[in-house]
Amino acid sequence: MHLQRSQQQQEQDGGSSTTCTPPPPVPSSAGSKRPIRTTTSKPSLPAALRGRYELHSLRGQGEFAEVWEWEARHLRTGHWVAIKIIAPHSQSCFEVFVMRLLSLRQPQHPHIVRFYEAARSSDHTYIVMELAEGGQLHDHVAVRERLPEAQARALFQQLVAGVAYCHRSMVVHRDLKMENVLLDSRGHLKIADFGFSNLWAPGRLQAESCGNPQYAVPELLDGRPYEGPEVDVWSCGVILYAMFCGRLPFDAGTDDISDLRRNVRRGDFRRLPSWVSDDARDLISSMLIVRPQKRATITEVRAHRWLEPDMPPYLALLPTTSPDATLASLLHHLDHEAAVAYQLVLNEQHDAATRYYQQLAMPPPPQRALGGGGLDGAGAAGRMHPHQLLPQPPPPPPLPDD
């Protein structure tokens, strides 16, 4: 069963077309007027965001939870952003923390969706973040049926670099899938949706079952404990398979979930087609190994020979994937997760900003104390306007043509 386009993509394409033609180019956020899809009920923003942002169009909503993502405009600068609105639950607060943690580390990674700020009302949590105008990788592949090897390689180089950066920051995503990997207006990849993410440390096991069964590792389906990074590696293998084949590797072609689970537990994925090169086959197979001890690590994936051709210099120079010693130490010595979160935000907020401004030979901005414990009491980095964001690393080169 091939990947099906999302409802949003079908609406953009007219809904009835069955031919595989590339989607129209995504308009730039600057200089041209954006098409706006009207919706029946536009929510009101909380006081912390009202008068500063204007909601425009609904981009999507969650399948199993009360989650909506709106396209919005920052009124002062005209900068286009995405605002994720989440019904109140404990994981929404942790998602804000994870995104803030990743944004505080400098330099920010070019292939992780940027966090701008967050606010909370009595009813919902609001996360303001970078707008990935190119939509989901899922739709990008579905409309083309499959990607050429050069384009799949370029996107996968970006994906594993972003995943490795998360792991080095002691964050494991746990819900990597085609729908949570986005593209910006230039076709560059952005990892998004940290709703199921968690902190990890070497030797610190977790057992929570989460994510999509199509992308889930066998140990997660069996309820066995896992560290975390090996879960993301398996999901990366599923994504690379789907980019090459236009379908998911363990999909049994039926609605029986037991068939899917059986295939995953056995590592019995569909035979790769003839157009997949030997090196790509070797990489996919190394990530989809049932025994986690035998499965490739993210470091081994990044060093695989299939990823070497046309590796952009900015990705080759990114830090290694060795876990951050400070974060790992906190995770080992603090039992309560909230205490870990508090210490990480305090330490990283001061250190990251100071190191960055020292590099520019500029005085660091005055530090603000964290207040109140709520999202609206976050420090300066959590309250940045889009126009105040620190510059990203040099932009990647354009992707190869289809």
C-alpha atoms as a printed R data frame, in Angstrom:
    type eleno elety resid chain resno       x       y       z
1   ATOM     1    CA   MET     A     1   0.000   0.000   0.000
2   ATOM     2    CA   HIS     A     2   1.585   3.256  -1.151
3   ATOM     3    CA   LEU     A     3   1.677   6.406   0.931
4   ATOM     4    CA   GLN     A     4  -1.569   8.353   0.649
5   ATOM     5    CA   ARG     A     5  -1.536  12.119   0.461
6   ATOM     6    CA   SER     A     6  -2.897  13.910   3.502
7   ATOM     7    CA   GLN     A     7  -6.249  15.666   3.313
8   ATOM     8    CA   GLN     A     8  -4.475  19.042   3.309
9   ATOM     9    CA   GLN     A     9  -2.405  18.069   0.245
10  ATOM    10    CA   GLN     A    10  -5.474  16.724  -1.551
11  ATOM    11    CA   GLU     A    11  -7.275  20.014  -0.942
12  ATOM    12    CA   GLN     A    12  -4.328  21.931  -2.347
13  ATOM    13    CA   ASP     A    13  -4.234  19.699  -5.442
14  ATOM    14    CA   GLY     A    14  -7.990  19.861  -6.037
15  ATOM    15    CA   GLY     A    15  -8.900  16.600  -4.324
16  ATOM    16    CA   SER     A    16  -9.633  14.493  -7.422
17  ATOM    17    CA   SER     A    17  -6.359  14.259  -9.306
18  ATOM    18    CA   THR     A    18  -4.780  10.825  -9.557
19  ATOM    19    CA   THR     A    19  -1.681  11.776 -11.544
20  ATOM    20    CA   CYS     A    20   1.703  12.113  -9.903
21  ATOM    21    CA   THR     A    21   2.769  15.671 -10.674
22  ATOM    22    CA   PRO     A    22   4.923  17.817  -8.422
23  ATOM    23    CA   PRO     A    23   2.993  20.224  -6.188
24  ATOM    24    CA   PRO     A    24   3.022  23.925  -7.022
25  ATOM    25    CA   PRO     A    25   5.966  25.865  -5.580
26  ATOM    26    CA   VAL     A    26   5.472  27.075  -2.043
27  ATOM    27    CA   PRO     A    27   5.231  30.875  -1.885
28  ATOM    28    CA   SER     A    28   7.907  32.673   0.077
29  ATOM    29    CA   SER     A    29   7.013  34.223   3.415
30  ATOM    30    CA   ALA     A    30   8.226  37.583   2.190
31  ATOM    31    CA   GLY     A    31   7.187  39.665  -0.767
32  ATOM    32    CA   SER     A    32   4.056  37.826  -1.941
33  ATOM    33    CA   LYS     A    33   0.593  37.580  -0.529
34  ATOM    34    CA   ARG     A    34  -0.151  34.179   0.926
35  ATOM    35    CA   PRO     A    35  -3.341  32.249   0.067
36  ATOM    36    CA   ILE     A    36  -5.517  31.926   3.167
37  ATOM    37    CA   ARG     A    37  -7.940  29.076   3.744
38  ATOM    38    CA   THR     A    38 -10.851  30.105   5.891
39  ATOM    39    CA   THR     A    39 -12.017  27.985   8.813
40  ATOM    40    CA   THR     A    40 -15.288  27.962  10.697
41  ATOM    41    CA   SER     A    41 -13.886  28.630  14.162
42  ATOM    42    CA   LYS     A    42 -10.714  30.627  14.752
43  ATOM    43    CA   PRO     A    43  -9.626  30.396  18.394
44  ATOM    44    CA   SER     A    44  -8.703  33.445  20.431
45  ATOM    45    CA   LEU     A    45  -5.111  33.822  21.576
46  ATOM    46    CA   PRO     A    46  -4.145  34.167  25.247
47  ATOM    47    CA   ALA     A    47  -3.248  37.583  26.634
48  ATOM    48    CA   ALA     A    48   0.512  36.934  26.284
49  ATOM    49    CA   LEU     A    49   0.175  36.515  22.493
50  ATOM    50    CA   ARG     A    50  -2.873  38.654  21.712
51  ATOM    51    CA   GLY     A    51  -2.068  41.824  19.814
52  ATOM    52    CA   ARG     A    52   1.304  40.419  18.772
53  ATOM    53    CA   TYR     A    53   0.248  37.529  16.519
54  ATOM    54    CA   GLU     A    54  -2.620  37.126  14.087
55  ATOM    55    CA   LEU     A    55  -3.969  33.667  13.195
56  ATOM    56    CA   HIS     A    56  -4.580  33.077   9.499
57  ATOM    57    CA   SER     A    57  -5.170  29.492   8.405
58  ATOM    58    CA   LEU     A    58  -5.439  26.069  10.007
59  ATOM    59    CA   ARG     A    59  -2.585  23.854   8.780
60  ATOM    60    CA   GLY     A    60  -3.591  20.616  10.472
61  ATOM    61    CA   GLN     A    61  -4.804  18.894  13.601
62  ATOM    62    CA   GLY     A    62  -3.873  15.788  15.561
63  ATOM    63    CA   GLU     A    63  -5.424  12.399  14.902
64  ATOM    64    CA   PHE     A    64  -5.754  11.213  18.467
65  ATOM    65    CA   ALA     A    65  -5.417  14.323  20.624
66  ATOM    66    CA   GLU     A    66  -6.775  17.853  20.791
67  ATOM    67    CA   VAL     A    67  -3.930  19.477  18.872
68  ATOM    68    CA   TRP     A    68  -4.227  22.166  16.207
69  ATOM    69    CA   GLU     A    69  -1.541  23.941  14.215
70  ATOM    70    CA   TRP     A    70  -2.250  27.380  12.813
71  ATOM    71    CA   GLU     A    71  -0.316  29.550  10.411
72  ATOM    72    CA   ALA     A    72   0.078  32.992  11.952
73  ATOM    73    CA   ARG     A    73   1.832  36.322  11.409
74  ATOM    74    CA   HIS     A    74   3.912  38.280  13.888
75  ATOM    75    CA   LEU     A    75   2.307  41.718  13.588
76  ATOM    76    CA   ARG     A    76   5.351  43.843  14.382
77  ATOM    77    CA   THR     A    77   7.707  42.209  11.872
78  ATOM    78    CA   GLY     A    78   5.371  40.439   9.421
79  ATOM    79    CA   HIS     A    79   7.273  37.205  10.166
80  ATOM    80    CA   TRP     A    80   5.198  34.076   9.453
81  ATOM    81    CA   VAL     A    81   5.145  31.443  12.197
82  ATOM    82    CA   ALA     A    82   3.285  28.308  13.215
83  ATOM    83    CA   ILE     A    83   1.294  28.273  16.468
84  ATOM    84    CA   LYS     A    84   0.561  24.859  17.917
85  ATOM    85    CA   ILE     A    85  -2.435  24.770  20.249
86  ATOM    86    CA   ILE     A    86  -2.602  21.816  22.628
87  ATOM    87    CA   ALA     A    87  -5.338  20.802  25.053
88  ATOM    88    CA   PRO     A    88  -3.966  20.858  28.617
89  ATOM    89    CA   HIS     A    89  -2.067  17.765  29.677
90  ATOM    90    CA   SER     A    90   1.256  17.172  31.347
91  ATOM    91    CA   GLN     A    91   3.099  16.180  28.157
92  ATOM    92    CA   SER     A    92   2.364  19.538  26.516
93  ATOM    93    CA   CYS     A    93   4.413  21.283  29.215
94  ATOM    94    CA   PHE     A    94   7.262  18.827  28.671
95  ATOM    95    CA   GLU     A    95   7.151  19.423  24.911
96  ATOM    96    CA   VAL     A    96   7.626  23.138  25.586
97  ATOM    97    CA   PHE     A    97  10.581  22.359  27.839
98  ATOM    98    CA   VAL     A    98  12.248  20.098  25.243
99  ATOM    99    CA   MET     A    99  11.846  22.661  22.456
100 ATOM   100    CA   ARG     A   100  13.161  25.406  24.730
101 ATOM   101    CA   LEU     A   101  16.133  23.252  25.716
102 ATOM   102    CA   LEU     A   102  17.042  22.555  22.078
103 ATOM   103    CA   SER     A   103  16.651  26.246  21.177
104 ATOM   104    CA   LEU     A   104  18.891  27.396  24.034
105 ATOM   105    CA   ARG     A   105  21.850  25.339  22.892
106 ATOM   106    CA   GLN     A   106  24.016  27.307  20.475
107 ATOM   107    CA   PRO     A   107  24.351  27.227  17.594
108 ATOM   108    CA   GLN     A   108  20.788  26.137  16.976
109 ATOM   109    CA   HIS     A   109  20.499  23.218  14.622
110 ATOM   110    CA   PRO     A   110  19.267  24.123  11.116
111 ATOM   111    CA   HIS     A   111  17.201  20.936  10.790
112 ATOM   112    CA   ILE     A   112  15.128  21.175  13.966
113 ATOM   113    CA   VAL     A   113  12.047  23.385  13.983
114 ATOM   114    CA   ARG     A   114  12.866  26.558  15.906
115 ATOM   115    CA   PHE     A   115  11.061  27.373  19.128
116 ATOM   116    CA   TYR     A   116  10.145  31.055  19.531
117 ATOM   117    CA   GLU     A   117   8.001  31.250  22.663
118 ATOM   118    CA   ALA     A   118   5.128  29.619  24.550
119 ATOM   119    CA   ALA     A   119   2.119  30.713  26.558
120 ATOM   120    CA   ARG     A   120  -0.581  28.991  28.533
121 ATOM   121    CA   SER     A   121  -4.219  29.770  29.186
122 ATOM   122    CA   SER     A   122  -6.629  27.964  31.460
123 ATOM   123    CA   ASP     A   123  -7.688  25.805  28.511
124 ATOM   124    CA   HIS     A   124  -4.678  25.297  26.244
125 ATOM   125    CA   THR     A   125  -0.917  25.490  25.753
126 ATOM   126    CA   TYR     A   126   0.303  27.620  22.820
127 ATOM   127    CA   ILE     A   127   3.699  26.976  21.201
128 ATOM   128    CA   VAL     A   128   4.975  29.566  18.710
129 ATOM   129    CA   MET     A   129   7.573  28.062  16.383
130 ATOM   130    CA   GLU     A   130   9.145  28.203  12.966
131 ATOM   131    CA   LEU     A   131   6.789  27.774  10.010
132 ATOM   132    CA   ALA     A   132   7.826  24.959   7.658
133 ATOM   133    CA   GLU     A   133   6.068  26.137   4.526
134 ATOM   134    CA   GLY     A   134   6.884  23.082   2.416
135 ATOM   135    CA   GLY     A   135   4.618  20.821   4.475
136 ATOM   136    CA   GLN     A   136   5.166  17.209   5.489
137 ATOM   137    CA   LEU     A   137   7.817  14.916   4.037
138 ATOM   138    CA   HIS     A   138   4.965  12.383   3.815
139 ATOM   139    CA   ASP     A   139   3.113  14.510   1.233
140 ATOM   140    CA   HIS     A   140   6.324  15.378  -0.598
141 ATOM   141    CA   VAL     A   141   6.983  11.652  -1.164
142 ATOM   142    CA   ALA     A   142   3.350  10.636  -1.735
143 ATOM   143    CA   VAL     A   143   2.801  13.083  -4.591
144 ATOM   144    CA   ARG     A   144   5.972  11.805  -6.324
145 ATOM   145    CA   GLU     A   145   5.473   8.110  -5.381
146 ATOM   146    CA   ARG     A   146   9.179   7.852  -4.483
147 ATOM   147    CA   LEU     A   147  12.281  10.052  -4.370
148 ATOM   148    CA   PRO     A   148  15.401   9.823  -6.545
149 ATOM   149    CA   GLU     A   149  18.401   8.496  -4.642
150 ATOM   150    CA   ALA     A   150  20.262  11.824  -4.671
151 ATOM   151    CA   GLN     A   151  17.322  13.658  -3.109
152 ATOM   152    CA   ALA     A   152  16.688  10.898  -0.581
153 ATOM   153    CA   ARG     A   153  20.355  11.060   0.429
154 ATOM   154    CA   ALA     A   154  20.298  14.863   0.835
155 ATOM   155    CA   LEU     A   155  17.201  14.746   3.033
156 ATOM   156    CA   PHE     A   156  18.446  11.797   5.070
157 ATOM   157    CA   GLN     A   157  21.768  13.537   5.723
158 ATOM   158    CA   GLN     A   158  19.789  16.384   7.253
159 ATOM   159    CA   LEU     A   159  17.482  14.063   9.205
160 ATOM   160    CA   VAL     A   160  20.196  12.019  10.921
161 ATOM   161    CA   ALA     A   161  22.210  15.166  11.685
162 ATOM   162    CA   GLY     A   162  19.176  16.621  13.477
163 ATOM   163    CA   VAL     A   163  18.468  13.372  15.322
164 ATOM   164    CA   ALA     A   164  22.112  13.112  16.416
165 ATOM   165    CA   TYR     A   165  21.928  16.671  17.733
166 ATOM   166    CA   CYS     A   166  18.845  15.777  19.799
167 ATOM   167    CA   HIS     A   167  20.615  12.730  21.237
168 ATOM   168    CA   ARG     A   168  23.682  14.769  22.122
169 ATOM   169    CA   SER     A   169  21.333  17.154  23.951
170 ATOM   170    CA   MET     A   170  19.976  14.123  25.864
171 ATOM   171    CA   VAL     A   171  16.620  14.297  24.053
172 ATOM   172    CA   VAL     A   172  15.049  11.296  22.328
173 ATOM   173    CA   HIS     A   173  12.178  12.053  19.947
174 ATOM   174    CA   ARG     A   174  10.283   8.696  20.101
175 ATOM   175    CA   ASP     A   175   7.763   9.687  17.415
176 ATOM   176    CA   LEU     A   176   9.809  10.174  14.258
177 ATOM   177    CA   LYS     A   177   7.608   9.580  11.224
178 ATOM   178    CA   MET     A   178   7.021  11.082   7.802
179 ATOM   179    CA   GLU     A   179   4.291  13.372   9.145
180 ATOM   180    CA   ASN     A   180   6.612  14.810  11.825
181 ATOM   181    CA   VAL     A   181   9.396  15.595   9.371
182 ATOM   182    CA   LEU     A   182   8.701  18.885   7.598
183 ATOM   183    CA   LEU     A   183  10.223  20.879   4.727
184 ATOM   184    CA   ASP     A   184  10.766  24.615   4.604
185 ATOM   185    CA   SER     A   185  10.188  26.817   1.552
186 ATOM   186    CA   ARG     A   186  13.622  25.846   0.131
187 ATOM   187    CA   GLY     A   187  13.049  22.107   0.614
188 ATOM   188    CA   HIS     A   188  15.297  21.795   3.673
189 ATOM   189    CA   LEU     A   189  14.251  19.288   6.295
190 ATOM   190    CA   LYS     A   190  12.978  20.205   9.782
191 ATOM   191    CA   ILE     A   191  12.289  17.763  12.626
192 ATOM   192    CA   ALA     A   192   9.076  18.710  14.436
193 ATOM   193    CA   ASP     A   193   6.505  17.583  17.007
194 ATOM   194    CA   PHE     A   194   8.290  16.701  20.248
195 ATOM   195    CA   GLY     A   195   5.042  15.730  22.000
196 ATOM   196    CA   PHE     A   196   6.296  12.209  22.820
197 ATOM   197    CA   SER     A   197   9.918  13.170  23.409
198 ATOM   198    CA   ASN     A   198  11.782  12.429  26.613
199 ATOM   199    CA   LEU     A   199  15.168  12.924  28.241
200 ATOM   200    CA   TRP     A   200  17.583  10.030  28.151
201 ATOM   201    CA   ALA     A   201  20.988   9.105  29.579
202 ATOM   202    CA   PRO     A   202  23.267   6.108  28.980
203 ATOM   203    CA   GLY     A   203  22.108   3.200  31.144
204 ATOM   204    CA   ARG     A   204  18.875   4.949  32.167
205 ATOM   205    CA   LEU     A   205  16.028   2.757  30.864
206 ATOM   206    CA   GLN     A   206  12.475   3.779  30.076
207 ATOM   207    CA   ALA     A   207   9.463   1.643  29.254
208 ATOM   208    CA   GLU     A   208   6.708   3.976  28.039
209 ATOM   209    CA   SER     A   209   5.021   2.797  24.842
210 ATOM   210    CA   CYS     A   210   4.292   5.651  22.432
211 ATOM   211    CA   GLY     A   211   4.324   6.646  18.793
212 ATOM   212    CA   ASN     A   212   2.932   5.081  15.621
213 ATOM   213    CA   PRO     A   213   3.025   1.253  15.317
214 ATOM   214    CA   GLN     A   214   4.220   1.581  11.703
215 ATOM   215    CA   TYR     A   215   7.429   3.190  12.987
216 ATOM   216    CA   ALA     A   216   7.699   1.444  16.382
217 ATOM   217    CA   VAL     A   217  10.603  -0.782  17.386
218 ATOM   218    CA   PRO     A   218   9.963  -4.427  18.398
219 ATOM   219    CA   GLU     A   219  11.063  -3.826  22.007
220 ATOM   220    CA   LEU     A   220   8.502  -1.032  22.345
221 ATOM   221    CA   LEU     A   221   5.696  -3.251  21.017
222 ATOM   222    CA   ASP     A   222   6.738  -5.982  23.459
223 ATOM   223    CA   GLY     A   223   6.837  -3.614  26.434
224 ATOM   224    CA   ARG     A   224  10.560  -4.167  26.993
225 ATOM   225    CA   PRO     A   225  12.670  -1.324  28.475
226 ATOM   226    CA   TYR     A   226  14.822   0.735  26.140
227 ATOM   227    CA   GLU     A   227  17.320   3.596  26.405
228 ATOM   228    CA   GLY     A   228  15.882   5.811  23.679
229 ATOM   229    CA   PRO     A   229  18.286   6.562  20.805
230 ATOM   230    CA   GLU     A   230  17.855   3.076  19.341
231 ATOM   231    CA   VAL     A   231  14.125   3.823  18.984
232 ATOM   232    CA   ASP     A   232  14.844   6.862  16.820
233 ATOM   233    CA   VAL     A   233  17.354   4.928  14.686
234 ATOM   234    CA   TRP     A   234  14.704   2.319  13.809
235 ATOM   235    CA   SER     A   235  12.243   5.085  12.871
236 ATOM   236    CA   CYS     A   236  14.901   6.685  10.644
237 ATOM   237    CA   GLY     A   237  15.239   3.355   8.865
238 ATOM   238    CA   VAL     A   238  11.480   3.264   8.224
239 ATOM   239    CA   ILE     A   239  11.586   6.824   6.874
240 ATOM   240    CA   LEU     A   240  14.492   6.106   4.512
241 ATOM   241    CA   TYR     A   241  12.710   2.983   3.237
242 ATOM   242    CA   ALA     A   242   9.561   5.044   2.583
243 ATOM   243    CA   MET     A   243  11.494   7.732   0.696
244 ATOM   244    CA   PHE     A   244  12.880   5.095  -1.658
245 ATOM   245    CA   CYS     A   245   9.739   2.987  -2.047
246 ATOM   246    CA   GLY     A   246   6.746   5.285  -1.467
247 ATOM   247    CA   ARG     A   247   5.350   2.828   1.066
248 ATOM   248    CA   LEU     A   248   6.089   1.728   4.624
249 ATOM   249    CA   PRO     A   249   8.228  -1.384   5.148
250 ATOM   250    CA   PHE     A   250   6.062  -3.337   7.600
251 ATOM   251    CA   ASP     A   251   2.633  -2.481   6.199
252 ATOM   252    CA   ALA     A   252   0.883  -5.826   5.689
253 ATOM   253    CA   GLY     A   253  -1.645  -4.312   3.274
254 ATOM   254    CA   THR     A   254  -4.544  -5.144   5.608
255 ATOM   255    CA   ASP     A   255  -6.337  -3.394   8.451
256 ATOM   256    CA   ASP     A   256  -5.290  -6.131  10.879
257 ATOM   257    CA   ILE     A   257  -2.880  -4.516  13.334
258 ATOM   258    CA   SER     A   258  -1.743  -7.959  14.500
259 ATOM   259    CA   ASP     A   259  -0.187  -8.609  11.060
260 ATOM   260    CA   LEU     A   260   1.752  -5.363  11.308
261 ATOM   261    CA   ARG     A   261   2.976  -6.146  14.825
262 ATOM   262    CA   ARG     A   262   4.056  -9.630  13.780
263 ATOM   263    CA   ASN     A   263   6.075  -8.249  10.869
264 ATOM   264    CA   VAL     A   264   7.740  -5.642  13.097
265 ATOM   265    CA   ARG     A   265   8.650  -8.186  15.791
266 ATOM   266    CA   ARG     A   266  10.275 -10.401  13.152
267 ATOM   267    CA   GLY     A   267  11.943  -7.530  11.326
268 ATOM   268    CA   ASP     A   268  10.178  -8.861   8.250
269 ATOM   269    CA   PHE     A   269  10.016  -5.806   5.988
270 ATOM   270    CA   ARG     A   270   8.988  -5.823   2.347
271 ATOM   271    CA   ARG     A   271  11.671  -6.640  -0.188
272 ATOM   272    CA   LEU     A   272  13.465  -3.532  -1.406
273 ATOM   273    CA   PRO     A   273  12.909  -2.848  -5.120
274 ATOM   274    CA   SER     A   274  15.674  -3.204  -7.678
275 ATOM   275    CA   TRP     A   275  16.327   0.538  -8.017
276 ATOM   276    CA   VAL     A   276  17.663   0.780  -4.429
277 ATOM   277    CA   SER     A   277  21.465   0.711  -4.500
278 ATOM   278    CA   ASP     A   278  23.475  -1.864  -2.556
279 ATOM   279    CA   ASP     A   279  24.850   0.727  -0.115
280 ATOM   280    CA   ALA     A   280  21.360   2.080   0.600
281 ATOM   281    CA   ARG     A   281  20.100  -1.482   1.157
282 ATOM   282    CA   ASP     A   282  22.914  -2.092   3.622
283 ATOM   283    CA   LEU     A   283  22.103   1.088   5.566
284 ATOM   284    CA   ILE     A   284  18.358   0.386   5.741
285 ATOM   285    CA   SER     A   285  18.956  -3.202   6.845
286 ATOM   286    CA   SER     A   286  21.384  -2.076   9.565
287 ATOM   287    CA   MET     A   287  18.750   0.230  11.080
288 ATOM   288    CA   LEU     A   288  15.891  -2.298  10.947
289 ATOM   289    CA   ILE     A   289  17.579  -5.033  13.019
290 ATOM   290    CA   VAL     A   290  15.291  -6.517  15.676
291 ATOM   291    CA   ARG     A   291  17.926  -6.878  18.411
292 ATOM   292    CA   PRO     A   292  18.768  -3.375  19.655
293 ATOM   293    CA   GLN     A   293  22.324  -4.446  20.578
294 ATOM   294    CA   LYS     A   294  22.957  -5.320  16.905
295 ATOM   295    CA   ARG     A   295  21.140  -2.303  15.459
296 ATOM   296    CA   ALA     A   296  23.273   0.520  14.056
297 ATOM   297    CA   THR     A   297  23.788   3.516  16.329
298 ATOM   298    CA   ILE     A   298  23.134   7.035  15.116
299 ATOM   299    CA   THR     A   299  26.916   7.575  14.992
300 ATOM   300    CA   GLU     A   300  27.322   4.529  12.750
301 ATOM   301    CA   VAL     A   301  24.441   5.691  10.562
302 ATOM   302    CA   ARG     A   302  26.025   9.126  10.057
303 ATOM   303    CA   ALA     A   303  29.361   7.494   9.158
304 ATOM   304    CA   HIS     A   304  27.842   5.043   6.657
305 ATOM   305    CA   ARG     A   305  29.406   5.119   3.184
306 ATOM   306    CA   TRP     A   306  26.042   5.750   1.484
307 ATOM   307    CA   LEU     A   307  25.825   9.172   3.180
308 ATOM   308    CA   GLU     A   308  29.338  10.288   2.213
309 ATOM   309    CA   PRO     A   309  28.733  11.535  -1.374
310 ATOM   310    CA   ASP     A   310  27.814  15.231  -1.581
311 ATOM   311    CA   MET     A   311  27.876  15.664   2.206
312 ATOM   312    CA   PRO     A   312  27.461  19.415   2.826
313 ATOM   313    CA   PRO     A   313  30.418  20.837   4.765
314 ATOM   314    CA   TYR     A   314  28.176  22.402   7.420
315 ATOM   315    CA   LEU     A   315  26.774  18.937   8.275
316 ATOM   316    CA   ALA     A   316  30.180  17.269   8.280
317 ATOM   317    CA   LEU     A   317  31.434  19.879  10.760
318 ATOM   318    CA   LEU     A   318  28.563  19.585  13.247
319 ATOM   319    CA   PRO     A   319  29.529  18.289  16.723
320 ATOM   320    CA   THR     A   320  29.901  14.583  17.363
321 ATOM   321    CA   THR     A   321  27.082  12.649  18.960
322 ATOM   322    CA   SER     A   322  28.798  12.105  22.322
323 ATOM   323    CA   PRO     A   323  26.222  12.783  25.057
324 ATOM   324    CA   ASP     A   324  26.525  16.082  26.880
325 ATOM   325    CA   ALA     A   325  28.272  15.238  30.156
326 ATOM   326    CA   THR     A   326  26.486  17.970  32.141
327 ATOM   327    CA   LEU     A   327  23.047  16.842  31.043
328 ATOM   328    CA   ALA     A   328  23.829  13.179  31.608
329 ATOM   329    CA   SER     A   329  25.101  13.938  35.113
330 ATOM   330    CA   LEU     A   330  21.912  15.797  36.006
331 ATOM   331    CA   LEU     A   331  19.762  12.950  34.729
332 ATOM   332    CA   HIS     A   332  21.677  10.438  36.838
333 ATOM   333    CA   HIS     A   333  21.684  12.440  40.078
334 ATOM   334    CA   LEU     A   334  18.242  14.083  40.113
335 ATOM   335    CA   ASP     A   335  15.329  11.702  40.519
336 ATOM   336    CA   HIS     A   336  12.485  14.104  39.828
337 ATOM   337    CA   GLU     A   337  12.133  15.004  36.129
338 ATOM   338    CA   ALA     A   338  10.845  18.488  36.962
339 ATOM   339    CA   ALA     A   339  14.036  19.179  38.927
340 ATOM   340    CA   VAL     A   340  16.111  18.075  35.939
341 ATOM   341    CA   ALA     A   341  14.112  20.357  33.656
342 ATOM   342    CA   TYR     A   342  14.500  23.318  35.997
343 ATOM   343    CA   GLN     A   343  18.267  22.888  36.295
344 ATOM   344    CA   LEU     A   344  18.759  22.409  32.558
345 ATOM   345    CA   VAL     A   345  16.822  25.525  31.614
346 ATOM   346    CA   LEU     A   346  18.653  27.609  34.220
347 ATOM   347    CA   ASN     A   347  22.124  26.389  33.261
348 ATOM   348    CA   GLU     A   348  21.696  26.282  29.499
349 ATOM   349    CA   GLN     A   349  19.951  29.643  29.302
350 ATOM   350    CA   HIS     A   350  22.885  31.444  30.913
351 ATOM   351    CA   ASP     A   351  25.757  29.451  29.442
352 ATOM   352    CA   ALA     A   352  24.516  29.245  25.849
353 ATOM   353    CA   ALA     A   353  23.728  32.952  25.543
354 ATOM   354    CA   THR     A   354  27.006  33.986  27.185
355 ATOM   355    CA   ARG     A   355  29.128  31.721  24.967
356 ATOM   356    CA   TYR     A   356  27.374  32.974  21.842
357 ATOM   357    CA   TYR     A   357  27.859  36.679  22.552
358 ATOM   358    CA   GLN     A   358  31.465  36.109  23.568
359 ATOM   359    CA   GLN     A   359  32.091  34.622  20.140
360 ATOM   360    CA   LEU     A   360  30.699  37.791  18.561
361 ATOM   361    CA   ALA     A   361  32.767  39.984  20.943
362 ATOM   362    CA   MET     A   362  29.533  41.558  22.152
363 ATOM   363    CA   PRO     A   363  28.369  41.915  25.747
364 ATOM   364    CA   PRO     A   364  25.776  39.314  26.715
365 ATOM   365    CA   PRO     A   365  22.267  40.589  27.351
366 ATOM   366    CA   PRO     A   366  21.253  41.062  31.000
367 ATOM   367    CA   GLN     A   367  19.985  37.833  32.556
368 ATOM   368    CA   ARG     A   368  16.401  37.665  33.726
369 ATOM   369    CA   ALA     A   369  15.362  35.447  36.593
370 ATOM   370    CA   LEU     A   370  12.900  32.673  35.948
371 ATOM   371    CA   GLY     A   371   9.599  33.536  37.572
372 ATOM   372    CA   GLY     A   372   6.448  31.817  38.663
373 ATOM   373    CA   GLY     A   373   7.211  28.361  37.307
374 ATOM   374    CA   GLY     A   374   4.703  28.814  34.477
375 ATOM   375    CA   LEU     A   375   5.374  29.072  30.765
376 ATOM   376    CA   ASP     A   376   4.722  32.812  30.756
377 ATOM   377    CA   GLY     A   377   7.367  33.226  33.452
378 ATOM   378    CA   ALA     A   378  10.148  31.826  31.255
379 ATOM   379    CA   GLY     A   379  13.380  33.744  30.792
380 ATOM   380    CA   ALA     A   380  14.521  35.878  27.913
381 ATOM   381    CA   ALA     A   381  15.291  33.018  25.525
382 ATOM   382    CA   GLY     A   382  11.794  31.608  25.916
383 ATOM   383    CA   ARG     A   383  10.275  35.021  25.157
384 ATOM   384    CA   MET     A   384  12.176  35.878  21.972
385 ATOM   385    CA   HIS     A   385  10.310  37.523  19.158
386 ATOM   386    CA   PRO     A   386  11.029  36.075  15.719
387 ATOM   387    CA   HIS     A   387  13.050  39.166  14.736
388 ATOM   388    CA   GLN     A   388  15.294  38.709  17.802
389 ATOM   389    CA   LEU     A   389  16.358  35.157  16.947
390 ATOM   390    CA   LEU     A   390  20.051  34.366  16.685
391 ATOM   391    CA   PRO     A   391  21.271  33.668  13.136
392 ATOM   392    CA   GLN     A   392  21.341  30.088  11.898
393 ATOM   393    CA   PRO     A   393  24.405  28.319  10.490
394 ATOM   394    CA   PRO     A   394  25.036  28.868   6.757
395 ATOM   395    CA   PRO     A   395  22.066  27.654   4.693
396 ATOM   396    CA   PRO     A   396  22.389  24.245   3.066
397 ATOM   397    CA   PRO     A   397  22.794  24.006  -0.706
398 ATOM   398    CA   PRO     A   398  19.605  23.469  -2.761
399 ATOM   399    CA   LEU     A   399  18.394  19.905  -3.088
400 ATOM   400    CA   PRO     A   400  19.000  18.023  -6.347
401 ATOM   401    CA   ASP     A   401  16.250  18.340  -8.912
402 ATOM   402    CA   ASP     A   402  13.704  15.541  -9.115
